[in-house]
Amino acid sequence: MFIPIEQIDQQLIKDFFETNWGSTTMVTSFGSTDCSRLDGFVFLFDGEIKGIVTFKISGETCEIVSLDSRKEKKGIGTRLLQAAEKEAARQGCMKTSLITTNDNIHTLSFYQKRGYQCVKVIPDAVKEARAIKPEIPLVNPDNRIPIRDEFLFEKRMEL
């Protein structure tokens, strides 16, 4: 079941981010954001969070700040992303944007398959993010790729 994030116990949200991301703070070259305080949607199954998308809307742009699915290849991430895009369109956004890092090969292909285009690469951006959030690892433990660069993706909203 997909539920607006504000309808979920705040402590559950904080626990989810702290367990899966080390803290509720997401740091990119655009600044730091407390994901637990953003708009978003949660996928609950048997009372447990299986996925979350958070976003912030500024003017005509919706920035996807986090997207996390605990069960891959079940459509949870896709449906959460679609829910955020639908809400963005409802609020008059003309595009969605997001940042991801160079090491996350699965994520890079996930967004491209869903109509997102890489519009900018920010070399060595993660070094600056580590100054704010030192728990960001140097290397992706799954594929041993050094975590260095940010990729800015955008998608124009369909009218």
Secondary structure, DSSP 8 states (H G I E B T S, - for coil): -EEEGGGS-HHHHHHHHHHHHSSSEEEETTEEEEGGGSEEEEEEETTEEEEEEEEEEETTEEEEEEEEESSTTSSHHHHHHHHHHHHHHHTT-SEEEEEEETT-HHHHHHHHHTT-EEEEEETTHHHHHHHH-TTS-SB-TTT--B---EEEEEEE---
